[in-house]
Amino acid sequence: MFGDYDVDGTTSVASMYSFIKKLHAEVGFYIPHRYKEGYGVSKAGIDFARDNNFSLVITLDCGIKSVELIKYANTMGIDFIVCDHHMPDEIIPDAVAVLNPKQKDCNYPFKELCGCGVGFKLMCALCEQMNIPLENAYEYLDLVATAIAADIVPMNGENRVLAFYGLIKANTTPNLGIKALATLGGAKQPLHINDLVFMIAPRVNAAGRMDDASKAVQLFIANTYEEALHYAELLHSDNTDRKEADTDITAEALAIISENQHWVEKKSTVVYQSHWHKGVVGIVASRLIEHHYKPTVVLTESGDYAAGSARSVPGFNLYEAIHACREYLLAYGGHFAAAGLTLEKHNVDLFRNKFEEVVSASIRQEHLIPEIVIDAEISFKEITTSFYNILRQMEPFGPENMTPVFIVRKVVDTGYSKIVKENHLRLVVKQDDITLTGIGFNMADKFALVKDRQPFDVVFKIDENEWNGQKTLQLRIEDIKAS
């Protein structure tokens, strides 16, 4: 089993490895090192298969573009089955089987499976062909749901069904790795899709970002809870390191931007420091967009070169903008919203200028204004437990089936709203005779709008808060402005 180093790849490998191991004793797995080997099938991985006498490699969440490397493996008598969900090129690898619903000639009706979902389909097919109960594949539905949640694929069609049943599995007989991570993260039962997105996924991704993602697979294939807990603690530690690096680098990058005041007026941001950790530059780019809402590139040193990640604002095609700067790049790849790139260090300033020229010529003013899509205006008297339970029936939420966003107008502070933990805003507000509480993460700067007791409007999602065994509804604040 050969898989990518992110959540989709590691859950794919863990589930397929465990499934095949019950049928065939001689099975192993390989996760490429993010920085030594990069994304996708690697020569080192093929050589590992050769040196350990494996005659078949199943790629999971990668492989559709690995034409030359699979040809290299074929010369040594190593066959490939490719399970991938990324867009294929014109030439498809010469593998014994290629499973990818995005192939031109594939008539599979649902095109948006994640990598783990494609692997799950292979397991289901093997069950049918070998007269094995389908329950042998269903055992891994909680890992499939975790991959769907983390990989930001549409939460509709078959993904919605798989995520729904995967959550049931996660809450009844969870994979020991999910159970251990949920325990370490202090998750309350039952687990929701947000717990997979914000608690499980970052810890799994942190392994590949900070160190070696193989331990994420070890976590998911653990045979005992004690073993799973051991690997969960390693991932938890990686995630702590990731958060520290992310916080420190974001602060440093914001300081660099403020020192270069003329950058603030630009339509793009490009920052570079040689000592920044490669594993978090993509996250930092997203953080910078929260402060300076424009296409952003964060670069660091990678051997003899500068390399990094780029993130876009909704509606702007980042990949095309980077493609237009290719004269200064050694390598680049990505899609509409995110990309990676490598360049000579002496070309960083030239790239910054060219990128700004391209972005400012093609971006529209409305792309530079943050936007919240509001589903409905409601009043406090409509926010009831029965209403919340109806909303819950629409879960699991995700892309193409987002959590509903509401606006309530002309609420006033009760006098009990305050800033908590330095940067978060806790609201206690009323409309007519009804009082509700709310939490706005990283929204302490909005407190001035609240405390003068003038009416204001609140955009929010409805959440459930549990305290001392009591469940109450609360607002998860998205934005506030004066009425």
PAKEMI-763698 format. One record per residue (C-alpha): residue number from 1; residue in three letters; x, y, z. Coordinates in pm, whole numbers. Layout:
N
(NUM ALA (X Y Z));
...
END
This chain:
483
(1 MET (0 0 0));
(2 PHE (148 334 -107));
(3 GLY (-33 651 0));
(4 ASP (-3 1024 40));
(5 TYR (112 1175 372));
(6 ASP (-213 1361 449));
(7 VAL (-536 1243 616));
(8 ASP (-685 1105 294));
(9 GLY (-368 912 211));
(10 THR (-299 771 558));
(11 THR (-659 663 623));
(12 SER (-663 501 276));
(13 VAL (-345 307 343));
(14 ALA (-451 204 695));
(15 SER (-791 75 583));
(16 MET (-661 -110 274));
(17 TYR (-365 -255 467));
(18 SER (-593 -386 744));
(19 PHE (-843 -524 492));
(20 ILE (-581 -705 277));
(21 LYS (-390 -832 583));
(22 LYS (-691 -1047 673));
(23 LEU (-671 -1210 328));
(24 HIS (-297 -1219 260));
(25 ALA (-15 -1231 515));
(26 GLU (256 -1069 302));
(27 VAL (150 -706 304));
(28 GLY (329 -382 390));
(29 PHE (282 -9 352));
(30 TYR (488 292 251));
(31 ILE (424 663 305));
(32 PRO (667 898 124));
(33 HIS (846 1163 329));
(34 ARG (695 1502 248));
(35 TYR (1029 1681 213));
(36 LYS (1268 1406 98));
(37 GLU (1037 1249 -164));
(38 GLY (750 1492 -220));
(39 TYR (395 1414 -326));
(40 GLY (296 1100 -515));
(41 VAL (465 776 -614));
(42 SER (839 799 -544));
(43 LYS (1138 605 -676));
(44 ALA (1236 534 -314));
(45 GLY (894 376 -258));
(46 ILE (928 154 -565));
(47 ASP (1279 52 -457));
(48 PHE (1139 -33 -113));
(49 ALA (885 -263 -282));
(50 ARG (1160 -428 -489));
(51 ASP (1395 -474 -191));
(52 ASN (1115 -631 15));
(53 ASN (996 -862 -267));
(54 PHE (653 -704 -316));
(55 SER (510 -778 -661));
(56 LEU (201 -556 -638));
(57 VAL (168 -192 -524));
(58 ILE (-175 -39 -459));
(59 THR (-152 339 -470));
(60 LEU (-409 530 -267));
(61 ASP (-485 903 -310));
(62 CYS (-203 928 -566));
(63 GLY (-56 761 -874));
(64 ILE (-273 889 -1159));
(65 LYS (11 1111 -1289));
(66 SER (298 869 -1210));
(67 VAL (334 738 -1566));
(68 GLU (716 718 -1580));
(69 LEU (764 581 -1228));
(70 ILE (508 305 -1282));
(71 LYS (685 221 -1609));
(72 TYR (1009 198 -1406));
(73 ALA (838 -39 -1159));
(74 ASN (705 -255 -1444));
(75 THR (1062 -321 -1565));
(76 MET (1123 -494 -1231));
(77 GLY (807 -702 -1249));
(78 ILE (614 -485 -1000));
(79 ASP (247 -438 -1090));
(80 PHE (35 -140 -985));
(81 ILE (-330 -85 -900));
(82 VAL (-394 290 -897));
(83 CYS (-672 426 -669));
(84 ASP (-686 802 -709));
(85 HIS (-934 1089 -731));
(86 HIS (-716 1365 -877));
(87 MET (-757 1487 -1236));
(88 PRO (-577 1256 -1483));
(89 ASP (-351 1379 -1762));
(90 GLU (-397 1262 -2121));
(91 ILE (-172 960 -2061));
(92 ILE (-292 711 -1798));
(93 PRO (-28 496 -1617));
(94 ASP (27 142 -1746));
(95 ALA (-117 -31 -1438));
(96 VAL (-310 -359 -1413));
(97 ALA (-608 -151 -1297));
(98 VAL (-680 221 -1262));
(99 LEU (-968 329 -1040));
(100 ASN (-1044 698 -1076));
(101 PRO (-1398 829 -1139));
(102 LYS (-1252 1140 -1308));
(103 GLN (-1116 940 -1604));
(104 LYS (-1278 1044 -1933));
(105 ASP (-1413 695 -2007));
(106 CYS (-1528 617 -1651));
(107 ASN (-1905 586 -1624));
(108 TYR (-1910 568 -1244));
(109 PRO (-2196 808 -1157));
(110 PHE (-2040 991 -859));
(111 LYS (-1722 1180 -950));
(112 GLU (-1630 1342 -617));
(113 LEU (-1507 1050 -404));
(114 CYS (-1197 1118 -194));
(115 GLY (-894 886 -222));
(116 CYS (-1007 678 75));
(117 GLY (-1352 652 -87));
(118 VAL (-1197 509 -406));
(119 GLY (-1001 259 -193));
(120 PHE (-1323 168 -12));
(121 LYS (-1487 92 -349));
(122 LEU (-1202 -148 -430));
(123 MET (-1255 -324 -96));
(124 CYS (-1629 -356 -165));
(125 ALA (-1557 -503 -511));
(126 LEU (-1311 -754 -362));
(127 CYS (-1575 -858 -108));
(128 GLU (-1822 -926 -389));
(129 GLN (-1569 -1109 -609));
(130 MET (-1434 -1326 -324));
(131 ASN (-1770 -1391 -155));
(132 ILE (-1661 -1211 162));
(133 PRO (-1927 -1031 369));
(134 LEU (-1942 -659 280));
(135 GLU (-1915 -588 653));
(136 ASN (-1541 -653 609));
(137 ALA (-1524 -328 408));
(138 TYR (-1783 -141 618));
(139 GLU (-1548 -183 915));
(140 TYR (-1345 109 777));
(141 LEU (-1630 356 719));
(142 ASP (-1516 577 1011));
(143 LEU (-1179 622 837));
(144 VAL (-1359 699 509));
(145 ALA (-1570 963 689));
(146 THR (-1254 1117 839));
(147 ALA (-1098 1142 491));
(148 ILE (-1414 1295 342));
(149 ALA (-1425 1554 621));
(150 ALA (-1055 1642 594));
(151 ASP (-1014 1644 215));
(152 ILE (-1283 1912 157));
(153 VAL (-1467 1709 -107));
(154 PRO (-1837 1790 -164));
(155 MET (-2061 1667 119));
(156 ASN (-2334 1553 -116));
(157 GLY (-2426 1242 -314));
(158 GLU (-2236 932 -213));
(159 ASN (-1995 1123 13));
(160 ARG (-2289 1230 229));
(161 VAL (-2405 870 265));
(162 LEU (-2054 742 343));
(163 ALA (-1993 1023 596));
(164 PHE (-2332 962 762));
(165 TYR (-2266 591 818));
(166 GLY (-1900 656 897));
(167 LEU (-2004 885 1183));
(168 ILE (-2233 612 1318));
(169 LYS (-1934 375 1312));
(170 ALA (-1713 639 1483));
(171 ASN (-1970 670 1761));
(172 THR (-2040 300 1814));
(173 THR (-1732 90 1736));
(174 PRO (-1462 342 1640));
(175 ASN (-1122 264 1496));
(176 LEU (-888 257 1798));
(177 GLY (-685 545 1649));
(178 ILE (-991 768 1620));
(179 LYS (-1092 673 1974));
(180 ALA (-745 758 2111));
(181 LEU (-727 1095 1929));
(182 ALA (-1080 1185 2040));
(183 THR (-988 1104 2401));
(184 LEU (-666 1311 2387));
(185 GLY (-854 1599 2223));
(186 GLY (-1124 1596 2492));
(187 ALA (-1404 1532 2241));
(188 LYS (-1752 1499 2381));
(189 GLN (-1979 1219 2260));
(190 PRO (-2130 1187 2011));
(191 LEU (-1864 1285 1758));
(192 HIS (-1984 1517 1481));
(193 ILE (-1826 1589 1143));
(194 ASN (-1665 1904 1293));
(195 ASP (-1478 1684 1543));
(196 LEU (-1324 1493 1252));
(197 VAL (-1236 1821 1074));
(198 PHE (-1097 2019 1369));
(199 MET (-977 1753 1614));
(200 ILE (-877 1437 1425));
(201 ALA (-756 1580 1090));
(202 PRO (-507 1844 1218));
(203 ARG (-330 1588 1438));
(204 VAL (-299 1340 1152));
(205 ASN (-182 1608 907));
(206 ALA (68 1738 1164));
(207 ALA (261 1409 1144));
(208 GLY (341 1466 776));
(209 ARG (399 1839 822));
(210 MET (642 1815 1113));
(211 ASP (795 1469 1081));
(212 ASP (699 1132 930));
(213 ALA (336 1047 845));
(214 SER (393 670 877));
(215 LYS (300 694 1245));
(216 ALA (-48 812 1142));
(217 VAL (-93 477 964));
(218 GLN (47 296 1270));
(219 LEU (-217 477 1477));
(220 PHE (-504 356 1256));
(221 ILE (-382 -6 1228));
(222 ALA (-304 -45 1602));
(223 ASN (-433 -372 1750));
(224 THR (-472 -245 2107));
(225 TYR (-596 80 2258));
(226 GLU (-263 119 2444));
(227 GLU (-72 101 2115));
(228 ALA (-313 347 1951));
(229 LEU (-277 587 2245));
(230 HIS (103 574 2210));
(231 TYR (83 687 1846));
(232 ALA (-195 936 1923));
(233 GLU (35 1104 2177));
(234 LEU (311 1131 1914));
(235 LEU (65 1295 1673));
(236 HIS (-67 1519 1951));
(237 SER (292 1633 2017));
(238 ASP (353 1698 1645));
(239 ASN (35 1906 1638));
(240 THR (148 2111 1938));
(241 ASP (478 2181 1757));
(242 ARG (282 2266 1441));
(243 LYS (61 2515 1628));
(244 GLU (363 2686 1787));
(245 ALA (540 2717 1450));
(246 ASP (221 2838 1284));
(247 THR (160 3105 1552));
(248 ASP (522 3227 1557));
(249 ILE (563 3241 1180));
(250 THR (227 3415 1131));
(251 ALA (326 3683 1385));
(252 GLU (665 3728 1216));
(253 ALA (507 3750 869));
(254 LEU (250 4009 984));
(255 ALA (535 4216 1134));
(256 ILE (726 4202 801));
(257 ILE (415 4320 613));
(258 SER (357 4610 854));
(259 GLU (725 4712 821));
(260 ASN (677 4733 442));
(261 GLN (383 4973 436));
(262 HIS (376 4992 56));
(263 TRP (293 4617 52));
(264 VAL (-33 4687 233));
(265 GLU (-163 4875 -71));
(266 LYS (-80 4590 -308));
(267 LYS (-332 4337 -442));
(268 SER (-113 4041 -336));
(269 THR (121 3933 -57));
(270 VAL (452 3747 -96));
(271 VAL (667 3691 215));
(272 TYR (994 3496 249));
(273 GLN (1218 3400 539));
(274 SER (1479 3125 513));
(275 HIS (1423 2983 865));
(276 TRP (1046 2925 847));
(277 HIS (928 2563 880));
(278 LYS (823 2414 547));
(279 GLY (540 2219 707));
(280 VAL (329 2519 802));
(281 VAL (376 2774 521));
(282 GLY (39 2681 366));
(283 ILE (-139 2728 696));
(284 VAL (41 3061 748));
(285 ALA (-71 3178 401));
(286 SER (-432 3110 503));
(287 ARG (-380 3295 833));
(288 LEU (-236 3599 654));
(289 ILE (-545 3614 431));
(290 GLU (-755 3653 749));
(291 HIS (-561 3980 811));
(292 HIS (-478 4096 457));
(293 TYR (-751 3963 229));
(294 LYS (-565 3900 -96));
(295 PRO (-385 3616 -281));
(296 THR (-88 3521 -63));
(297 VAL (240 3332 -109));
(298 VAL (460 3224 184));
(299 LEU (812 3104 97));
(300 THR (1094 2948 297));
(301 GLU (1431 2792 225));
(302 SER (1431 2437 88));
(303 GLY (1787 2318 30));
(304 ASP (1941 2547 -232));
(305 TYR (1606 2693 -332));
(306 ALA (1311 2892 -203));
(307 ALA (986 2698 -189));
(308 GLY (644 2746 -41));
(309 SER (270 2755 -65));
(310 ALA (13 2994 -207));
(311 ARG (-351 3045 -110));
(312 SER (-621 3242 -289));
(313 VAL (-931 3437 -198));
(314 PRO (-1264 3295 -324));
(315 GLY (-1328 3360 -693));
(316 PHE (-967 3426 -798));
(317 ASN (-780 3163 -1001));
(318 LEU (-448 3135 -820));
(319 TYR (-303 2861 -1041));
(320 GLU (-338 3075 -1355));
(321 ALA (-168 3369 -1181));
(322 ILE (127 3151 -1076));
(323 HIS (143 2994 -1423));
(324 ALA (179 3347 -1566));
(325 CYS (492 3392 -1347));
(326 ARG (655 3066 -1464));
(327 GLU (961 3244 -1608));
(328 TYR (1084 3283 -1247));
(329 LEU (983 2936 -1124));
(330 LEU (1163 2601 -1129));
(331 ALA (847 2404 -1047));
(332 TYR (487 2471 -954));
(333 GLY (156 2291 -926));
(334 GLY (-186 2323 -771));
(335 HIS (-537 2432 -852));
(336 PHE (-780 2725 -840));
(337 ALA (-748 2798 -465));
(338 ALA (-407 2664 -358));
(339 ALA (-67 2594 -510));
(340 GLY (294 2505 -435));
(341 LEU (604 2651 -601));
(342 THR (984 2636 -606));
(343 LEU (1225 2901 -734));
(344 GLU (1583 3024 -712));
(345 LYS (1635 3240 -402));
(346 HIS (1764 3531 -608));
(347 ASN (1434 3533 -801));
(348 VAL (1209 3592 -498));
(349 ASP (1186 3971 -548));
(350 LEU (1139 3933 -924));
(351 PHE (862 3679 -862));
(352 ARG (698 3908 -602));
(353 ASN (687 4196 -853));
(354 LYS (561 3980 -1140));
(355 PHE (296 3812 -922));
(356 GLU (169 4152 -809));
(357 GLU (160 4271 -1170));
(358 VAL (-43 3965 -1278));
(359 VAL (-281 3973 -980));
(360 SER (-349 4348 -995));
(361 ALA (-423 4321 -1369));
(362 SER (-671 4036 -1333));
(363 ILE (-833 4048 -988));
(364 ARG (-1168 4222 -946));
(365 GLN (-1230 4460 -657));
(366 GLU (-1509 4241 -516));
(367 HIS (-1261 3953 -478));
(368 LEU (-1071 4167 -225));
(369 ILE (-1372 4213 4));
(370 PRO (-1445 3927 247));
(371 GLU (-1793 3788 197));
(372 ILE (-2027 3591 420));
(373 VAL (-2319 3414 256));
(374 ILE (-2621 3440 489));
(375 ASP (-2896 3180 451));
(376 ALA (-3175 3349 646));
(377 GLU (-3270 3624 889));
(378 ILE (-3430 3494 1210));
(379 SER (-3522 3623 1556));
(380 PHE (-3415 3491 1896));
(381 LYS (-3760 3351 1965));
(382 GLU (-3717 3114 1667));
(383 ILE (-3394 2966 1806));
(384 THR (-3537 2669 1994));
(385 THR (-3422 2315 2067));
(386 SER (-3674 2172 1819));
(387 PHE (-3546 2411 1547));
(388 TYR (-3186 2307 1624));
(389 ASN (-3284 1938 1604));
(390 ILE (-3434 1998 1258));
(391 LEU (-3105 2160 1147));
(392 ARG (-2916 1858 1281));
(393 GLN (-3113 1633 1047));
(394 MET (-2933 1807 759));
(395 GLU (-2593 1684 883));
(396 PRO (-2324 1594 800));
(397 PHE (-2232 1943 682));
(398 GLY (-1949 2026 445));
(399 PRO (-1882 2174 98));
(400 GLU (-2206 2187 -108));
(401 ASN (-2403 2129 213));
(402 MET (-2270 2396 446));
(403 THR (-2385 2466 801));
(404 PRO (-2667 2724 779));
(405 VAL (-2563 3084 855));
(406 PHE (-2818 3322 1009));
(407 ILE (-2845 3692 1086));
(408 VAL (-3034 3847 1375));
(409 ARG (-3078 4224 1381));
(410 LYS (-3091 4484 1658));
(411 VAL (-2969 4286 1957));
(412 VAL (-2823 4465 2263));
(413 ASP (-2563 4371 2517));
(414 THR (-2686 4274 2864));
(415 GLY (-2372 4410 3025));
(416 TYR (-2225 4063 3071));
(417 SER (-2038 4032 2741));
(418 LYS (-1659 4021 2779));
(419 ILE (-1326 3926 2625));
(420 VAL (-1209 3579 2729));
(421 LYS (-867 3416 2690));
(422 GLU (-726 3744 2552));
(423 ASN (-863 3717 2199));
(424 HIS (-1212 3564 2205));
(425 LEU (-1542 3745 2250));
(426 ARG (-1810 3600 2475));
(427 LEU (-2149 3758 2410));
(428 VAL (-2450 3770 2642));
(429 VAL (-2711 3957 2436));
(430 LYS (-3086 3998 2417));
(431 GLN (-3355 4067 2162));
(432 ASP (-3693 4161 2308));
(433 ASP (-3710 3950 2625));
(434 ILE (-3493 3661 2510));
(435 THR (-3126 3636 2611));
(436 LEU (-2870 3413 2436));
(437 THR (-2496 3362 2473));
(438 GLY (-2244 3340 2191));
(439 ILE (-1874 3290 2128));
(440 GLY (-1670 3473 1863));
(441 PHE (-1325 3321 1823));
(442 ASN (-1047 3577 1762));
(443 MET (-1306 3858 1763));
(444 ALA (-1195 4058 2067));
(445 ASP (-1157 4362 1836));
(446 LYS (-1539 4367 1798));
(447 PHE (-1596 4429 2169));
(448 ALA (-1610 4806 2118));
(449 LEU (-1925 4758 1905));
(450 VAL (-2089 4561 2184));
(451 LYS (-2008 4740 2506));
(452 ASP (-2170 5080 2429));
(453 ARG (-2516 4915 2456));
(454 GLN (-2619 5033 2107));
(455 PRO (-2813 4785 1886));
(456 PHE (-2603 4567 1657));
(457 ASP (-2652 4285 1406));
(458 VAL (-2497 3940 1450));
(459 VAL (-2418 3679 1183));
(460 PHE (-2384 3331 1335));
(461 LYS (-2427 2956 1323));
(462 ILE (-2629 2780 1592));
(463 ASP (-2425 2560 1821));
(464 GLU (-2479 2348 2130));
(465 ASN (-2276 2414 2443));
(466 GLU (-2240 2157 2720));
(467 TRP (-2143 2265 3070));
(468 ASN (-2174 2056 3387));
(469 GLY (-2392 1807 3202));
(470 GLN (-2636 2080 3088));
(471 LYS (-2681 2143 2714));
(472 THR (-2779 2490 2595));
(473 LEU (-2797 2654 2255));
(474 GLN (-2543 2924 2176));
(475 LEU (-2442 3141 1881));
(476 ARG (-2113 3071 1706));
(477 ILE (-2040 3427 1589));
(478 GLU (-1922 3486 1233));
(479 ASP (-1939 3869 1233));
(480 ILE (-2089 4172 1409));
(481 LYS (-2173 4521 1288));
(482 ALA (-2369 4816 1419));
(483 SER (-2739 4809 1327));
END
